């Protein structure tokens, strides 16, 4: 069975963006970026909400930017070749290898999980909160950055109650630590 992975760059106090919606404190650097390239190679479908889809659309043409580093262009090509399912009630269309859906159907997602193939990933806190509500996430990857924001958008929804089992830890340059968990059943 395929897994759905929720991976986020997160502050030490649990926020994925500051109170102004900025994520400039999450600059991954080469080592972490290459790690994400390897993760993207293992993903068949990325699930996004509208905001995450609009943010990630940068990668639709990023491989054509001569100023990018080789590993950034590699990520762009990997991302462009990965199927995306975008959940939005307001978008009229999506670009690239994307399919537009209006709402999360837990039965459809569960059927996708039961098929053979590469894993899937959910991006963005709002959509992830819906996936959490339906018990669809199989793995949580928190890439904790050494910064305390004090407020902002939290990685997990308010009142989330998920017991986790630690699978792995890994350190990266710039003080970033990966904590990889699965839900305890």
Secondary structure, DSSP 8 states (H G I E B T S, - for coil): ---EEEEEEEETTSEEEETTS--GGG--HHHHHHHHHHHHHTEEEEEEEHHHHHHHGGGGTGGG-TTS-HHHHHHHHHHHTSEEEEE-SS-S---SSEEEESS--HHHHHHHHHSSSSEEEEESHHHHHHHHHTT---EEEEEEES---SSEEESS-TT----EEEEEEEEEGGGEEEEEEEE--
